[in-house]
Amino acid sequence: MIQHILYPTDGSEASKTALIHLEKLSQVYQAPITLLHCYEFTMGHVLSRYDTDSAYIQEIEERFAQHGQVMLNELAQELTDKGLNIAKKIILKGAAGPIIVRVAHEEACDLILMGTRGFGSIRSFFLGSTSHYVSNHIKDIALYLIPATETHQTAD
């Protein structure tokens, strides 16, 4: 039985595709949801080489965090309006894969539900992917990966 769901999101189409499954599972099992957004900010070391003011770098980083906060607040409101229980909203800076694994354990989640862009094993091996990392590092928590739906447009 599912008792607590971790939903990591970056606001991508892959994440939005997984949202439908999140809603259904949370309703069926009456499971609370922890929303997680991770952001990486690696520009600091590059910008510092060009004598960029550290206040400017800090301002950019704060914008990344604020964007994530707004996104999670809107998502939490949307899910709450549908009668779902939001246990917590978490925003953390760093590489998403390790953070997802750590938060899933810290919050005692028994399911991680996340979207994946579906790069495939060869491409994800060379490029890496968050879902690939999580699937290889989470052994005691169920992982439900939802592939993004692709829309193909053809020229007339």
Secondary structure in CASP SS format (residue, H / E / C, confidence):
PFRMAT SS
TARGET T0000
AUTHOR 0000-0000-0000
METHOD secondary structure of the structure
MODEL  1
M C 1.00
I C 1.00
Q C 1.00
H C 1.00
I E 1.00
L E 1.00
Y E 1.00
P E 1.00
T C 1.00
D C 1.00
G C 1.00
S C 1.00
E H 1.00
A H 1.00
S H 1.00
K H 1.00
T H 1.00
A H 1.00
L H 1.00
I H 1.00
H H 1.00
L H 1.00
E H 1.00
K H 1.00
L H 1.00
S H 1.00
Q H 1.00
V H 1.00
Y H 1.00
Q C 1.00
A C 1.00
P C 1.00
I E 1.00
T E 1.00
L E 1.00
L E 1.00
H E 1.00
C E 1.00
Y E 1.00
E C 1.00
F C 1.00
T C 1.00
M H 1.00
G H 1.00
H H 1.00
V H 1.00
L H 1.00
S H 1.00
R C 1.00
Y C 1.00
D C 1.00
T C 1.00
D C 1.00
S H 1.00
A H 1.00
Y H 1.00
I H 1.00
Q H 1.00
E H 1.00
I H 1.00
E H 1.00
E H 1.00
R H 1.00
F H 1.00
A H 1.00
Q H 1.00
H H 1.00
G H 1.00
Q H 1.00
V H 1.00
M H 1.00
L H 1.00
N H 1.00
E H 1.00
L H 1.00
A H 1.00
Q H 1.00
E H 1.00
L H 1.00
T H 1.00
D H 1.00
K C 1.00
G C 1.00
L C 1.00
N C 1.00
I E 1.00
A E 1.00
K E 1.00
K E 1.00
I E 1.00
I E 1.00
L E 1.00
K E 1.00
G C 1.00
A C 1.00
A H 1.00
G H 1.00
P H 1.00
I H 1.00
I H 1.00
V H 1.00
R H 1.00
V H 1.00
A H 1.00
H H 1.00
E H 1.00
E C 1.00
A C 1.00
C C 1.00
D C 1.00
L E 1.00
I E 1.00
L E 1.00
M E 1.00
G E 1.00
T E 1.00
R C 1.00
G C 1.00
F C 1.00
G C 1.00
S H 1.00
I H 1.00
R H 1.00
S H 1.00
F H 1.00
F H 1.00
L H 1.00
G C 1.00
S C 1.00
T H 1.00
S H 1.00
H H 1.00
Y H 1.00
V H 1.00
S H 1.00
N H 1.00
H H 1.00
I C 1.00
K C 1.00
D C 1.00
I C 1.00
A E 1.00
L E 1.00
Y E 1.00
L E 1.00
I E 1.00
P E 1.00
A C 1.00
T C 1.00
E C 1.00
T C 1.00
H C 1.00
Q C 1.00
T C 1.00
A C 1.00
D C 1.00
END
